[in-house]
Amino acid sequence: MYIVRSCIYTKVRCEKVKNIRILGVDPGYAIVGFGVLDYDGVKFTPIEYGAVLTEAGTPFPERLKAIYEDIEFIFDKFRPDCMAIERLYFTSNQKTAIDVAQARGVTVLSAARRNIPVSEYTPLQVKVSVTGYGKAEKKQVMEMTRQILGLAQIPKPDDAADALAIAICHGHTVRWS
């Protein structure tokens, strides 16, 4: 892809690519953060952000079903062109890692059912893309996310802010690929 006068052009065809709508997802099984952004190659426009919540004590299969149904609703309502999701990395609690991976799986399944491309980004990639510094602290990433999107306040919950940062990372990656 090439950026020419703030417009995205592909190498294969020289036709303008319209704005892309990106769904960013911060996976989890108690809280799944999401953020929907439009991106024109220069400016991000926030459309919606929030979180899918599941209640502790609910049987795990029911929690996965609730996540799937809510993510399906988000896909149906906002019709993203692509999805960006955090790549999982756990070193300590394997039970948590497996549960988060299952929740992440139902989210990816929802995108796959619609033939929506899914891109994965590590926390390091997100930090570098949003702040320019791979060792940025969470507060720095959240503040830069707020500034990039022109929001009055840092998005809440934190999982939604993380999802928006993941979407920004994808926009930046698409712009330069």
VMD Tcl script that builds the backbone (N, CA, C; Angstrom):
set m [mol new atoms 531]
animate dup $m
set s [atomselect $m all]
$s set {name element resname resid chain x y z} {
  {N N MET 1 A 0.836 -1.161 0.000}
  {CA C MET 1 A 0.000 0.000 0.000}
  {C C MET 1 A 0.892 1.239 0.000}
  {N N TYR 2 A 0.430 2.290 -0.620}
  {CA C TYR 2 A 1.123 3.567 -0.623}
  {C C TYR 2 A 0.181 4.652 -0.115}
  {N N ILE 3 A 0.726 5.612 0.593}
  {CA C ILE 3 A -0.065 6.767 1.009}
  {C C ILE 3 A 0.293 7.911 0.067}
  {N N VAL 4 A -0.709 8.448 -0.602}
  {CA C VAL 4 A -0.501 9.550 -1.530}
  {C C VAL 4 A -1.561 10.597 -1.223}
  {N N ARG 5 A -1.127 11.780 -0.813}
  {CA C ARG 5 A -2.055 12.865 -0.461}
  {C C ARG 5 A -3.158 12.404 0.475}
  {N N SER 6 A -2.766 11.682 1.525}
  {CA C SER 6 A -3.688 11.219 2.566}
  {C C SER 6 A -4.708 10.204 2.067}
  {N N CYS 7 A -4.456 9.595 0.938}
  {CA C CYS 7 A -5.354 8.567 0.431}
  {C C CYS 7 A -4.571 7.260 0.324}
  {N N ILE 8 A -5.233 6.158 0.601}
  {CA C ILE 8 A -4.570 4.867 0.531}
  {C C ILE 8 A -4.773 4.288 -0.869}
  {N N TYR 9 A -3.675 3.872 -1.496}
  {CA C TYR 9 A -3.723 3.225 -2.803}
  {C C TYR 9 A -3.061 1.863 -2.685}
  {N N THR 10 A -3.580 0.882 -3.373}
  {CA C THR 10 A -2.959 -0.435 -3.350}
  {C C THR 10 A -1.934 -0.537 -4.462}
  {N N LYS 11 A -0.998 -1.484 -4.306}
  {CA C LYS 11 A 0.014 -1.704 -5.332}
  {C C LYS 11 A -0.607 -2.338 -6.571}
  {N N VAL 12 A -1.621 -3.167 -6.366}
  {CA C VAL 12 A -2.225 -3.908 -7.468}
  {C C VAL 12 A -3.065 -3.008 -8.358}
  {N N ARG 13 A -3.924 -2.220 -7.752}
  {CA C ARG 13 A -4.776 -1.316 -8.513}
  {C C ARG 13 A -4.562 0.094 -8.012}
  {N N CYS 14 A -4.657 1.036 -8.874}
  {CA C CYS 14 A -4.475 2.432 -8.479}
  {C C CYS 14 A -5.820 3.093 -8.243}
  {N N GLU 15 A -6.629 2.470 -7.408}
  {CA C GLU 15 A -7.903 3.101 -7.085}
  {C C GLU 15 A -7.928 3.422 -5.597}
  {N N LYS 16 A -8.593 4.480 -5.282}
  {CA C LYS 16 A -8.644 4.951 -3.915}
  {C C LYS 16 A -9.415 3.963 -3.040}
  {N N VAL 17 A -8.841 3.660 -1.877}
  {CA C VAL 17 A -9.522 2.831 -0.896}
  {C C VAL 17 A -10.263 3.773 0.044}
  {N N LYS 18 A -11.540 3.523 0.242}
  {CA C LYS 18 A -12.338 4.383 1.109}
  {C C LYS 18 A -11.930 4.185 2.560}
  {N N ASN 19 A -12.522 4.963 3.422}
  {CA C ASN 19 A -12.276 4.816 4.854}
  {C C ASN 19 A -12.447 3.366 5.261}
  {N N ILE 20 A -11.637 2.957 6.223}
  {CA C ILE 20 A -11.836 1.624 6.774}
  {C C ILE 20 A -12.415 1.753 8.167}
  {N N ARG 21 A -13.241 0.817 8.507}
  {CA C ARG 21 A -13.801 0.747 9.853}
  {C C ARG 21 A -13.114 -0.422 10.551}
  {N N ILE 22 A -12.479 -0.109 11.661}
  {CA C ILE 22 A -11.691 -1.081 12.405}
  {C C ILE 22 A -12.384 -1.383 13.734}
  {N N LEU 23 A -12.523 -2.662 14.019}
  {CA C LEU 23 A -12.974 -3.100 15.339}
  {C C LEU 23 A -11.743 -3.566 16.098}
  {N N GLY 24 A -11.405 -2.873 17.177}
  {CA C GLY 24 A -10.320 -3.300 18.056}
  {C C GLY 24 A -10.906 -4.072 19.217}
  {N N VAL 25 A -10.225 -5.159 19.603}
  {CA C VAL 25 A -10.724 -6.000 20.689}
  {C C VAL 25 A -9.596 -6.309 21.672}
  {N N ASP 26 A -9.885 -6.080 22.941}
  {CA C ASP 26 A -9.008 -6.494 24.030}
  {C C ASP 26 A -9.662 -7.706 24.672}
  {N N PRO 27 A -9.147 -8.913 24.389}
  {CA C PRO 27 A -9.853 -10.126 24.806}
  {C C PRO 27 A -9.799 -10.377 26.316}
  {N N GLY 28 A -10.819 -11.039 26.788}
  {CA C GLY 28 A -10.922 -11.458 28.177}
  {C C GLY 28 A -12.180 -12.293 28.313}
  {N N TYR 29 A -12.421 -12.836 29.494}
  {CA C TYR 29 A -13.673 -13.570 29.677}
  {C C TYR 29 A -14.568 -12.901 30.710}
  {N N ALA 30 A -14.021 -12.035 31.552}
  {CA C ALA 30 A -14.852 -11.244 32.456}
  {C C ALA 30 A -15.216 -9.922 31.774}
  {N N ILE 31 A -14.209 -9.319 31.120}
  {CA C ILE 31 A -14.406 -8.057 30.399}
  {C C ILE 31 A -13.716 -8.167 29.046}
  {N N VAL 32 A -14.472 -7.929 27.986}
  {CA C VAL 32 A -13.923 -7.856 26.629}
  {C C VAL 32 A -14.064 -6.409 26.186}
  {N N GLY 33 A -12.932 -5.731 26.055}
  {CA C GLY 33 A -12.991 -4.352 25.596}
  {C C GLY 33 A -13.154 -4.308 24.091}
  {N N PHE 34 A -13.912 -3.318 23.604}
  {CA C PHE 34 A -14.031 -3.144 22.159}
  {C C PHE 34 A -14.007 -1.653 21.824}
  {N N GLY 35 A -13.536 -1.368 20.629}
  {CA C GLY 35 A -13.530 -0.009 20.132}
  {C C GLY 35 A -13.694 -0.019 18.632}
  {N N VAL 36 A -14.570 0.808 18.124}
  {CA C VAL 36 A -14.824 0.899 16.685}
  {C C VAL 36 A -14.352 2.275 16.223}
  {N N LEU 37 A -13.454 2.270 15.234}
  {CA C LEU 37 A -12.894 3.502 14.680}
  {C C LEU 37 A -13.037 3.519 13.180}
  {N N ASP 38 A -13.270 4.688 12.622}
  {CA C ASP 38 A -13.114 4.893 11.182}
  {C C ASP 38 A -11.750 5.525 10.975}
  {N N TYR 39 A -11.083 5.139 9.890}
  {CA C TYR 39 A -9.744 5.654 9.605}
  {C C TYR 39 A -9.628 5.933 8.123}
  {N N ASP 40 A -9.164 7.138 7.792}
  {CA C ASP 40 A -9.043 7.528 6.383}
  {C C ASP 40 A -7.591 7.582 5.912}
  {N N GLY 41 A -6.681 7.030 6.701}
  {CA C GLY 41 A -5.264 7.071 6.351}
  {C C GLY 41 A -4.540 8.220 7.018}
  {N N VAL 42 A -5.299 9.151 7.593}
  {CA C VAL 42 A -4.720 10.299 8.284}
  {C C VAL 42 A -5.344 10.451 9.677}
  {N N LYS 43 A -6.665 10.430 9.725}
  {CA C LYS 43 A -7.386 10.736 10.953}
  {C C LYS 43 A -8.250 9.553 11.386}
  {N N PHE 44 A -8.248 9.336 12.695}
  {CA C PHE 44 A -9.130 8.333 13.295}
  {C C PHE 44 A -10.377 9.042 13.818}
  {N N THR 45 A -11.523 8.420 13.589}
  {CA C THR 45 A -12.779 8.937 14.120}
  {C C THR 45 A -13.406 7.854 14.992}
  {N N PRO 46 A -13.526 8.111 16.299}
  {CA C PRO 46 A -14.149 7.097 17.153}
  {C C PRO 46 A -15.650 7.011 16.879}
  {N N ILE 47 A -16.128 5.791 16.738}
  {CA C ILE 47 A -17.548 5.545 16.483}
  {C C ILE 47 A -18.237 5.071 17.756}
  {N N GLU 48 A -17.626 4.107 18.425}
  {CA C GLU 48 A -18.198 3.549 19.660}
  {C C GLU 48 A -17.106 2.779 20.379}
  {N N TYR 49 A -17.212 2.719 21.687}
  {CA C TYR 49 A -16.319 1.881 22.477}
  {C C TYR 49 A -17.025 1.497 23.762}
  {N N GLY 50 A -16.544 0.417 24.354}
  {CA C GLY 50 A -17.165 -0.070 25.574}
  {C C GLY 50 A -16.628 -1.431 25.924}
  {N N ALA 51 A -17.440 -2.203 26.630}
  {CA C ALA 51 A -17.000 -3.522 27.069}
  {C C ALA 51 A -18.166 -4.490 27.108}
  {N N VAL 52 A -17.855 -5.724 26.818}
  {CA C VAL 52 A -18.769 -6.843 26.997}
  {C C VAL 52 A -18.429 -7.424 28.362}
  {N N LEU 53 A -19.414 -7.517 29.231}
  {CA C LEU 53 A -19.185 -7.998 30.589}
  {C C LEU 53 A -19.880 -9.324 30.812}
  {N N THR 54 A -19.195 -10.214 31.522}
  {CA C THR 54 A -19.841 -11.454 31.956}
  {C C THR 54 A -19.715 -11.526 33.473}
  {N N GLU 55 A -20.692 -12.133 34.078}
  {CA C GLU 55 A -20.775 -12.162 35.526}
  {C C GLU 55 A -19.981 -13.316 36.113}
  {N N ALA 56 A -19.182 -13.005 37.131}
  {CA C ALA 56 A -18.449 -14.049 37.847}
  {C C ALA 56 A -19.444 -15.048 38.440}
  {N N GLY 57 A -19.055 -16.293 38.473}
  {CA C GLY 57 A -19.925 -17.328 39.021}
  {C C GLY 57 A -20.836 -17.963 37.986}
  {N N THR 58 A -20.948 -17.340 36.821}
  {CA C THR 58 A -21.734 -17.911 35.725}
  {C C THR 58 A -20.928 -19.063 35.131}
  {N N PRO 59 A -21.568 -20.183 34.813}
  {CA C PRO 59 A -20.817 -21.283 34.189}
  {C C PRO 59 A -20.056 -20.787 32.950}
  {N N PHE 60 A -18.833 -21.272 32.812}
  {CA C PHE 60 A -17.961 -20.754 31.766}
  {C C PHE 60 A -18.557 -20.873 30.358}
  {N N PRO 61 A -19.184 -22.000 29.985}
  {CA C PRO 61 A -19.788 -22.052 28.646}
  {C C PRO 61 A -20.831 -20.957 28.416}
  {N N GLU 62 A -21.568 -20.593 29.456}
  {CA C GLU 62 A -22.547 -19.512 29.325}
  {C C GLU 62 A -21.868 -18.161 29.148}
  {N N ARG 63 A -20.719 -17.996 29.797}
  {CA C ARG 63 A -19.964 -16.756 29.621}
  {C C ARG 63 A -19.479 -16.644 28.177}
  {N N LEU 64 A -18.973 -17.752 27.631}
  {CA C LEU 64 A -18.522 -17.745 26.232}
  {C C LEU 64 A -19.678 -17.440 25.296}
  {N N LYS 65 A -20.828 -18.008 25.566}
  {CA C LYS 65 A -22.012 -17.752 24.737}
  {C C LYS 65 A -22.399 -16.275 24.793}
  {N N ALA 66 A -22.363 -15.693 25.980}
  {CA C ALA 66 A -22.706 -14.270 26.130}
  {C C ALA 66 A -21.721 -13.391 25.357}
  {N N ILE 67 A -20.436 -13.722 25.445}
  {CA C ILE 67 A -19.430 -12.959 24.698}
  {C C ILE 67 A -19.694 -13.072 23.206}
  {N N TYR 68 A -19.927 -14.282 22.751}
  {CA C TYR 68 A -20.175 -14.508 21.320}
  {C C TYR 68 A -21.384 -13.703 20.847}
  {N N GLU 69 A -22.473 -13.771 21.597}
  {CA C GLU 69 A -23.693 -13.064 21.188}
  {C C GLU 69 A -23.485 -11.551 21.169}
  {N N ASP 70 A -22.777 -11.024 22.155}
  {CA C ASP 70 A -22.545 -9.576 22.186}
  {C C ASP 70 A -21.591 -9.138 21.081}
  {N N ILE 71 A -20.581 -9.928 20.806}
  {CA C ILE 71 A -19.660 -9.600 19.711}
  {C C ILE 71 A -20.399 -9.677 18.372}
  {N N GLU 72 A -21.265 -10.662 18.230}
  {CA C GLU 72 A -22.096 -10.754 17.021}
  {C C GLU 72 A -22.927 -9.473 16.849}
  {N N PHE 73 A -23.504 -8.996 17.946}
  {CA C PHE 73 A -24.286 -7.761 17.907}
  {C C PHE 73 A -23.411 -6.589 17.451}
  {N N ILE 74 A -22.193 -6.497 17.978}
  {CA C ILE 74 A -21.280 -5.413 17.605}
  {C C ILE 74 A -20.947 -5.497 16.113}
  {N N PHE 75 A -20.667 -6.690 15.622}
  {CA C PHE 75 A -20.401 -6.853 14.184}
  {C C PHE 75 A -21.607 -6.442 13.352}
  {N N ASP 76 A -22.791 -6.862 13.764}
  {CA C ASP 76 A -23.999 -6.525 13.007}
  {C C ASP 76 A -24.283 -5.027 13.027}
  {N N LYS 77 A -24.096 -4.390 14.162}
  {CA C LYS 77 A -24.415 -2.975 14.292}
  {C C LYS 77 A -23.406 -2.072 13.582}
  {N N PHE 78 A -22.099 -2.372 13.717}
  {CA C PHE 78 A -21.082 -1.445 13.223}
  {C C PHE 78 A -20.432 -1.872 11.910}
  {N N ARG 79 A -20.613 -3.101 11.496}
  {CA C ARG 79 A -20.115 -3.618 10.219}
  {C C ARG 79 A -18.666 -3.214 9.925}
  {N N PRO 80 A -17.734 -3.648 10.787}
  {CA C PRO 80 A -16.329 -3.292 10.551}
  {C C PRO 80 A -15.772 -3.992 9.311}
  {N N ASP 81 A -14.766 -3.361 8.708}
  {CA C ASP 81 A -14.069 -3.944 7.561}
  {C C ASP 81 A -13.004 -4.933 8.002}
  {N N CYS 82 A -12.501 -4.758 9.222}
  {CA C CYS 82 A -11.443 -5.614 9.730}
  {C C CYS 82 A -11.492 -5.599 11.258}
  {N N MET 83 A -10.821 -6.580 11.828}
  {CA C MET 83 A -10.748 -6.660 13.285}
  {C C MET 83 A -9.290 -6.768 13.693}
  {N N ALA 84 A -8.915 -6.033 14.723}
  {CA C ALA 84 A -7.580 -6.106 15.306}
  {C C ALA 84 A -7.750 -6.577 16.748}
  {N N ILE 85 A -6.939 -7.546 17.135}
  {CA C ILE 85 A -7.080 -8.142 18.461}
  {C C ILE 85 A -5.698 -8.341 19.066}
  {N N GLU 86 A -5.644 -8.262 20.373}
  {CA C GLU 86 A -4.362 -8.442 21.049}
  {C C GLU 86 A -3.936 -9.906 20.995}
  {N N ARG 87 A -2.669 -10.109 20.671}
  {CA C ARG 87 A -2.081 -11.448 20.700}
  {C C ARG 87 A -1.815 -11.792 22.162}
  {N N LEU 88 A -2.210 -12.979 22.564}
  {CA C LEU 88 A -2.082 -13.373 23.966}
  {C C LEU 88 A -0.670 -13.820 24.297}
  {N N TYR 89 A -0.254 -13.458 25.492}
  {CA C TYR 89 A 1.028 -13.894 26.005}
  {C C TYR 89 A 0.904 -14.006 27.517}
  {N N PHE 90 A 1.030 -15.215 28.031}
  {CA C PHE 90 A 0.949 -15.445 29.470}
  {C C PHE 90 A 2.142 -16.264 29.901}
  {N N THR 91 A 2.679 -15.922 31.050}
  {CA C THR 91 A 3.797 -16.692 31.576}
  {C C THR 91 A 3.460 -17.371 32.892}
  {N N SER 92 A 2.447 -16.905 33.594}
  {CA C SER 92 A 2.210 -17.436 34.936}
  {C C SER 92 A 0.958 -18.304 35.031}
  {N N ASN 93 A -0.205 -17.723 34.998}
  {CA C ASN 93 A -1.440 -18.448 35.281}
  {C C ASN 93 A -1.989 -19.117 34.024}
  {N N GLN 94 A -1.716 -20.405 33.881}
  {CA C GLN 94 A -2.145 -21.119 32.671}
  {C C GLN 94 A -3.654 -21.284 32.608}
  {N N LYS 95 A -4.334 -21.415 33.738}
  {CA C LYS 95 A -5.794 -21.541 33.736}
  {C C LYS 95 A -6.414 -20.276 33.148}
  {N N THR 96 A -5.944 -19.127 33.593}
  {CA C THR 96 A -6.443 -17.856 33.057}
  {C C THR 96 A -6.143 -17.754 31.575}
  {N N ALA 97 A -4.938 -18.156 31.184}
  {CA C ALA 97 A -4.552 -18.072 29.767}
  {C C ALA 97 A -5.470 -18.914 28.901}
  {N N ILE 98 A -5.797 -20.095 29.346}
  {CA C ILE 98 A -6.673 -20.975 28.566}
  {C C ILE 98 A -8.073 -20.379 28.471}
  {N N ASP 99 A -8.584 -19.856 29.567}
  {CA C ASP 99 A -9.921 -19.260 29.554}
  {C C ASP 99 A -9.972 -18.028 28.642}
  {N N VAL 100 A -8.962 -17.166 28.734}
  {CA C VAL 100 A -8.919 -15.977 27.871}
  {C C VAL 100 A -8.800 -16.405 26.410}
  {N N ALA 101 A -7.999 -17.434 26.154}
  {CA C ALA 101 A -7.842 -17.921 24.776}
  {C C ALA 101 A -9.165 -18.438 24.223}
  {N N GLN 102 A -9.955 -19.099 25.050}
  {CA C GLN 102 A -11.263 -19.572 24.593}
  {C C GLN 102 A -12.190 -18.399 24.283}
  {N N ALA 103 A -12.182 -17.391 25.138}
  {CA C ALA 103 A -13.019 -16.209 24.903}
  {C C ALA 103 A -12.556 -15.491 23.643}
  {N N ARG 104 A -11.253 -15.411 23.462}
  {CA C ARG 104 A -10.693 -14.797 22.264}
  {C C ARG 104 A -11.122 -15.582 21.023}
  {N N GLY 105 A -11.175 -16.888 21.166}
  {CA C GLY 105 A -11.571 -17.754 20.052}
  {C C GLY 105 A -12.983 -17.495 19.565}
  {N N VAL 106 A -13.926 -17.274 20.485}
  {CA C VAL 106 A -15.294 -17.013 20.030}
  {C C VAL 106 A -15.382 -15.658 19.338}
  {N N THR 107 A -14.519 -14.725 19.739}
  {CA C THR 107 A -14.483 -13.411 19.086}
  {C C THR 107 A -13.932 -13.540 17.668}
  {N N VAL 108 A -12.854 -14.285 17.526}
  {CA C VAL 108 A -12.262 -14.500 16.204}
  {C C VAL 108 A -13.234 -15.283 15.316}
  {N N LEU 109 A -13.941 -16.243 15.898}
  {CA C LEU 109 A -14.937 -17.008 15.141}
  {C C LEU 109 A -15.998 -16.089 14.545}
  {N N SER 110 A -16.437 -15.123 15.320}
  {CA C SER 110 A -17.454 -14.186 14.835}
  {C C SER 110 A -16.953 -13.434 13.602}
  {N N ALA 111 A -15.703 -13.009 13.621}
  {CA C ALA 111 A -15.121 -12.330 12.452}
  {C C ALA 111 A -14.983 -13.298 11.284}
  {N N ALA 112 A -14.516 -14.499 11.561}
  {CA C ALA 112 A -14.307 -15.496 10.501}
  {C C ALA 112 A -15.614 -15.860 9.804}
  {N N ARG 113 A -16.696 -15.937 10.553}
  {CA C ARG 113 A -18.005 -16.240 9.954}
  {C C ARG 113 A -18.408 -15.207 8.914}
  {N N ARG 114 A -17.901 -13.993 9.055}
  {CA C ARG 114 A -18.233 -12.896 8.145}
  {C C ARG 114 A -17.130 -12.632 7.115}
  {N N ASN 115 A -16.111 -13.471 7.132}
  {CA C ASN 115 A -14.944 -13.279 6.249}
  {C C ASN 115 A -14.270 -11.930 6.473}
  {N N ILE 116 A -14.258 -11.489 7.700}
  {CA C ILE 116 A -13.601 -10.236 8.073}
  {C C ILE 116 A -12.166 -10.552 8.469}
  {N N PRO 117 A -11.198 -9.885 7.851}
  {CA C PRO 117 A -9.801 -10.161 8.195}
  {C C PRO 117 A -9.497 -9.807 9.644}
  {N N VAL 118 A -8.691 -10.658 10.274}
  {CA C VAL 118 A -8.303 -10.467 11.663}
  {C C VAL 118 A -6.786 -10.290 11.721}
  {N N SER 119 A -6.350 -9.237 12.389}
  {CA C SER 119 A -4.926 -8.987 12.590}
  {C C SER 119 A -4.635 -9.009 14.076}
  {N N GLU 120 A -3.480 -9.570 14.432}
  {CA C GLU 120 A -3.088 -9.682 15.834}
  {C C GLU 120 A -1.887 -8.789 16.105}
  {N N TYR 121 A -1.886 -8.174 17.274}
  {CA C TYR 121 A -0.778 -7.303 17.668}
  {C C TYR 121 A -0.371 -7.594 19.100}
  {N N THR 122 A 0.926 -7.604 19.331}
  {CA C THR 122 A 1.439 -7.795 20.681}
  {C C THR 122 A 1.309 -6.480 21.455}
  {N N PRO 123 A 1.329 -6.552 22.779}
  {CA C PRO 123 A 1.315 -5.312 23.551}
  {C C PRO 123 A 2.475 -4.379 23.170}
  {N N LEU 124 A 3.627 -4.923 22.869}
  {CA C LEU 124 A 4.769 -4.107 22.458}
  {C C LEU 124 A 4.469 -3.355 21.163}
  {N N GLN 125 A 3.885 -4.039 20.185}
  {CA C GLN 125 A 3.534 -3.382 18.922}
  {C C GLN 125 A 2.536 -2.245 19.148}
  {N N VAL 126 A 1.577 -2.468 20.027}
  {CA C VAL 126 A 0.566 -1.448 20.313}
  {C C VAL 126 A 1.221 -0.242 20.979}
  {N N LYS 127 A 2.080 -0.495 21.959}
  {CA C LYS 127 A 2.754 0.606 22.655}
  {C C LYS 127 A 3.590 1.440 21.689}
  {N N VAL 128 A 4.357 0.782 20.829}
  {CA C VAL 128 A 5.200 1.508 19.881}
  {C C VAL 128 A 4.342 2.310 18.907}
  {N N SER 129 A 3.265 1.711 18.437}
  {CA C SER 129 A 2.415 2.377 17.459}
  {C C SER 129 A 1.717 3.601 18.042}
  {N N VAL 130 A 1.273 3.497 19.277}
  {CA C VAL 130 A 0.483 4.570 19.878}
  {C C VAL 130 A 1.360 5.643 20.522}
  {N N THR 131 A 2.457 5.223 21.173}
  {CA C THR 131 A 3.280 6.195 21.910}
  {C C THR 131 A 4.653 6.427 21.284}
  {N N GLY 132 A 5.097 5.506 20.433}
  {CA C GLY 132 A 6.445 5.606 19.881}
  {C C GLY 132 A 7.497 4.999 20.786}
  {N N TYR 133 A 7.071 4.396 21.901}
  {CA C TYR 133 A 8.002 3.865 22.889}
  {C C TYR 133 A 7.501 2.520 23.388}
  {N N GLY 134 A 8.290 1.465 23.180}
  {CA C GLY 134 A 7.877 0.108 23.527}
  {C C GLY 134 A 7.757 -0.184 25.006}
  {N N LYS 135 A 8.363 0.660 25.850}
  {CA C LYS 135 A 8.285 0.439 27.295}
  {C C LYS 135 A 7.334 1.433 27.963}
  {N N ALA 136 A 6.439 2.015 27.165}
  {CA C ALA 136 A 5.471 2.978 27.712}
  {C C ALA 136 A 4.603 2.293 28.758}
  {N N GLU 137 A 4.235 3.056 29.762}
  {CA C GLU 137 A 3.343 2.540 30.792}
  {C C GLU 137 A 1.905 2.629 30.299}
  {N N LYS 138 A 1.056 1.843 30.935}
  {CA C LYS 138 A -0.347 1.783 30.534}
  {C C LYS 138 A -0.992 3.178 30.517}
  {N N LYS 139 A -0.692 4.004 31.511}
  {CA C LYS 139 A -1.264 5.354 31.576}
  {C C LYS 139 A -0.841 6.189 30.370}
  {N N GLN 140 A 0.396 6.019 29.923}
  {CA C GLN 140 A 0.880 6.765 28.761}
  {C C GLN 140 A 0.134 6.343 27.500}
  {N N VAL 141 A -0.064 5.036 27.351}
  {CA C VAL 141 A -0.785 4.517 26.178}
  {C C VAL 141 A -2.218 5.037 26.185}
  {N N MET 142 A -2.846 5.017 27.347}
  {CA C MET 142 A -4.228 5.474 27.441}
  {C C MET 142 A -4.340 6.967 27.145}
  {N N GLU 143 A -3.397 7.764 27.623}
  {CA C GLU 143 A -3.423 9.201 27.366}
  {C C GLU 143 A -3.192 9.500 25.884}
  {N N MET 144 A -2.251 8.811 25.262}
  {CA C MET 144 A -2.007 9.022 23.827}
  {C C MET 144 A -3.209 8.575 23.001}
  {N N THR 145 A -3.861 7.501 23.415}
  {CA C THR 145 A -5.080 7.044 22.734}
  {C C THR 145 A -6.131 8.151 22.795}
  {N N ARG 146 A -6.297 8.747 23.970}
  {CA C ARG 146 A -7.250 9.857 24.132}
  {C C ARG 146 A -6.897 11.009 23.198}
  {N N GLN 147 A -5.616 11.360 23.145}
  {CA C GLN 147 A -5.193 12.486 22.314}
  {C C GLN 147 A -5.360 12.191 20.824}
  {N N ILE 148 A -4.958 11.010 20.400}
  {CA C ILE 148 A -5.075 10.646 18.981}
  {C C ILE 148 A -6.529 10.705 18.529}
  {N N LEU 149 A -7.430 10.276 19.409}
  {CA C LEU 149 A -8.853 10.234 19.050}
  {C C LEU 149 A -9.590 11.540 19.354}
  {N N GLY 150 A -8.906 12.489 19.969}
  {CA C GLY 150 A -9.533 13.775 20.278}
  {C C GLY 150 A -10.646 13.670 21.299}
  {N N LEU 151 A -10.496 12.763 22.253}
  {CA C LEU 151 A -11.519 12.569 23.273}
  {C C LEU 151 A -11.248 13.480 24.464}
  {N N ALA 152 A -12.296 13.880 25.146}
  {CA C ALA 152 A -12.163 14.751 26.312}
  {C C ALA 152 A -11.552 14.010 27.499}
  {N N GLN 153 A -11.859 12.718 27.615}
  {CA C GLN 153 A -11.368 11.919 28.731}
  {C C GLN 153 A -10.857 10.585 28.226}
  {N N ILE 154 A -10.031 9.952 29.042}
  {CA C ILE 154 A -9.546 8.612 28.719}
  {C C ILE 154 A -10.747 7.670 28.739}
  {N N PRO 155 A -10.902 6.853 27.703}
  {CA C PRO 155 A -12.040 5.927 27.649}
  {C C PRO 155 A -12.052 4.964 28.837}
  {N N LYS 156 A -13.219 4.685 29.317}
  {CA C LYS 156 A -13.428 3.728 30.399}
  {C C LYS 156 A -14.379 2.651 29.918}
  {N N PRO 157 A -14.275 1.432 30.369}
  {CA C PRO 157 A -13.229 0.922 31.235}
  {C C PRO 157 A -11.881 0.848 30.516}
  {N N ASP 158 A -10.837 0.518 31.276}
  {CA C ASP 158 A -9.494 0.415 30.705}
  {C C ASP 158 A -9.450 -0.534 29.514}
  {N N ASP 159 A -10.260 -1.575 29.561}
  {CA C ASP 159 A -10.281 -2.559 28.471}
  {C C ASP 159 A -10.742 -1.917 27.160}
  {N N ALA 160 A -11.652 -0.956 27.245}
  {CA C ALA 160 A -12.107 -0.241 26.046}
  {C C ALA 160 A -10.981 0.634 25.509}
  {N N ALA 161 A -10.250 1.305 26.411}
  {CA C ALA 161 A -9.105 2.115 25.986}
  {C C ALA 161 A -8.057 1.232 25.309}
  {N N ASP 162 A -7.833 0.044 25.860}
  {CA C ASP 162 A -6.878 -0.891 25.256}
  {C C ASP 162 A -7.346 -1.315 23.865}
  {N N ALA 163 A -8.630 -1.578 23.725}
  {CA C ALA 163 A -9.174 -1.985 22.422}
  {C C ALA 163 A -9.017 -0.871 21.393}
  {N N LEU 164 A -9.244 0.367 21.804}
  {CA C LEU 164 A -9.053 1.496 20.893}
  {C C LEU 164 A -7.586 1.624 20.485}
  {N N ALA 165 A -6.672 1.406 21.435}
  {CA C ALA 165 A -5.243 1.461 21.120}
  {C C ALA 165 A -4.872 0.370 20.118}
  {N N ILE 166 A -5.461 -0.798 20.256}
  {CA C ILE 166 A -5.212 -1.898 19.318}
  {C C ILE 166 A -5.727 -1.520 17.927}
  {N N ALA 167 A -6.886 -0.880 17.872}
  {CA C ALA 167 A -7.433 -0.432 16.585}
  {C C ALA 167 A -6.535 0.636 15.955}
  {N N ILE 168 A -6.016 1.555 16.757}
  {CA C ILE 168 A -5.095 2.570 16.248}
  {C C ILE 168 A -3.842 1.909 15.694}
  {N N CYS 169 A -3.315 0.936 16.417}
  {CA C CYS 169 A -2.136 0.201 15.956}
  {C C CYS 169 A -2.408 -0.424 14.588}
  {N N HIS 170 A -3.585 -1.001 14.422}
  {CA C HIS 170 A -3.913 -1.600 13.126}
  {C C HIS 170 A -3.978 -0.547 12.021}
  {N N GLY 171 A -4.608 0.580 12.323}
  {CA C GLY 171 A -4.674 1.651 11.336}
  {C C GLY 171 A -3.292 2.103 10.907}
  {N N HIS 172 A -2.402 2.295 11.868}
  {CA C HIS 172 A -1.041 2.692 11.549}
  {C C HIS 172 A -0.317 1.618 10.734}
  {N N THR 173 A -0.561 0.367 11.057}
  {CA C THR 173 A 0.084 -0.738 10.339}
  {C C THR 173 A -0.427 -0.827 8.895}
  {N N VAL 174 A -1.726 -0.688 8.710}
  {CA C VAL 174 A -2.319 -0.732 7.373}
  {C C VAL 174 A -1.807 0.432 6.542}
  {N N ARG 175 A -1.691 1.575 7.170}
  {CA C ARG 175 A -1.252 2.783 6.469}
  {C C ARG 175 A 0.135 2.588 5.861}
  {N N TRP 176 A 1.012 1.915 6.568}
  {CA C TRP 176 A 2.396 1.806 6.105}
  {C C TRP 176 A 2.725 0.467 5.461}
  {N N SER 177 A 1.730 -0.400 5.300}
  {CA C SER 177 A 2.047 -1.708 4.686}
  {C C SER 177 A 1.769 -1.710 3.197}
}
mol reanalyze $m
mol bondsrecalc $m
mol representation Tube
mol addrep $m
